[in-house]
Amino acid sequence: MKLSAKLKWPIAILLVFANAQLLFAQLTKADVFDEKTPITWLGLDFSLTKFIGSANQGSIAEGVKSLFHKKDDAADDQITNTGFRDTYTTAWNQLFVDEIKKYDVAKAVHRESVKYALDVAIKSNKALTNKDFFSNNPSDFKRLTEDSIAAAVKKYDFQNNDGIGLIFFVEGMSKGLASAGMWVTFVNIKTKTVLLTKYQTAKPGGAGFKNYWARTFYLVIKDMESDFKKWKNS
């Protein structure tokens, strides 16, 4: 029995959709390094973050801050959980849009371009209404494992995106160590599985709390660019 022309197009569309769904479900670690496979940048996630030490808006290079600010200066105001969540997590993500050439995700993953879906991480961060970001326990800087990241990915809301997603799960930000640690994580969005996750650290630097810690994200991006091919066999 021959199909009418009216039926052929809907069936063809369904087949294309089915093949695409199958492709997304079968993504592997090898696809992360295939420059023809698209990647979506999902942003910086702070749902697992602990900031070790006190945080204030006047951070420059932490040891010399007092030379420039009086103790009653507004720049010495302590950053609250709400301020960290609503102001800084959003501002750090926004840098990837405002300074796209500096925070060049596409170059880091050896692609001509990447899709941006920063609302995925921003929405997750804004939902942290009861989270305490701050700690005085040095051991909180590094406490997670690959299994911890896999569990976080399983619960994640990827907002109808598909294919391979890239997200940084920021784990520790230590004032004492002058270091930030984060998990660079590639995921199969459809199956909510981790294709590859690598723990990276970087040193902060610069004037002001936002810029001081933003440097860590910039340095991780730059390190990815140079080390990306090495990760394939790691």
MOVENUR-V862268 format. One record per backbone hydrogen bond with DSSP energy under -1.0 kcal/mol. CO is the residue of the C=O (numbers start at 1). NH is the residue of the N-H. If there is no record, write none. Layout:
co:CO nh:NH
co:CO nh:NH
//
This chain:
co:4 nh:7
co:4 nh:8
co:5 nh:9
co:7 nh:11
co:8 nh:12
co:9 nh:13
co:10 nh:14
co:11 nh:15
co:12 nh:16
co:13 nh:17
co:14 nh:18
co:15 nh:19
co:16 nh:20
co:17 nh:21
co:18 nh:22
co:19 nh:23
co:20 nh:24
co:21 nh:25
co:22 nh:26
co:29 nh:32
co:34 nh:37
co:39 nh:115
co:40 nh:166
co:41 nh:117
co:42 nh:121
co:43 nh:168
co:45 nh:170
co:46 nh:49
co:50 nh:173
co:51 nh:135
co:52 nh:175
co:55 nh:79
co:56 nh:59
co:57 nh:209
co:59 nh:208
co:61 nh:64
co:64 nh:67
co:65 nh:68
co:65 nh:69
co:70 nh:73
co:73 nh:76
co:74 nh:77
co:75 nh:58
co:77 nh:57
co:80 nh:84
co:81 nh:85
co:82 nh:86
co:83 nh:87
co:83 nh:88
co:84 nh:89
co:87 nh:91
co:88 nh:92
co:89 nh:93
co:90 nh:94
co:91 nh:95
co:93 nh:96
co:94 nh:97
co:94 nh:98
co:95 nh:99
co:99 nh:103
co:102 nh:104
co:103 nh:105
co:104 nh:108
co:105 nh:109
co:106 nh:111
co:107 nh:110
co:115 nh:41
co:117 nh:120
co:118 nh:122
co:119 nh:123
co:120 nh:124
co:121 nh:125
co:122 nh:126
co:123 nh:127
co:125 nh:128
co:127 nh:129
co:133 nh:51
co:135 nh:53
co:137 nh:140
co:138 nh:141
co:145 nh:149
co:146 nh:150
co:147 nh:151
co:148 nh:152
co:149 nh:153
co:150 nh:154
co:153 nh:156
co:158 nh:161
co:163 nh:189
co:164 nh:40
co:165 nh:187
co:166 nh:42
co:167 nh:185
co:168 nh:45
co:169 nh:183
co:171 nh:50
co:172 nh:181
co:173 nh:52
co:174 nh:178
co:174 nh:179
co:179 nh:174
co:180 nh:202
co:181 nh:171
co:181 nh:172
co:182 nh:200
co:183 nh:169
co:184 nh:198
co:185 nh:167
co:186 nh:195
co:186 nh:196
co:187 nh:165
co:188 nh:192
co:188 nh:193
co:193 nh:188
co:196 nh:186
co:198 nh:184
co:200 nh:182
co:202 nh:180
co:208 nh:212
co:209 nh:213
co:210 nh:214
co:211 nh:215
co:212 nh:205
co:213 nh:216
co:214 nh:218
co:215 nh:219
co:216 nh:220
co:217 nh:221
co:218 nh:222
co:219 nh:223
co:220 nh:224
co:221 nh:225
co:222 nh:226
co:223 nh:227
co:224 nh:228
co:227 nh:231
co:231 nh:234
//
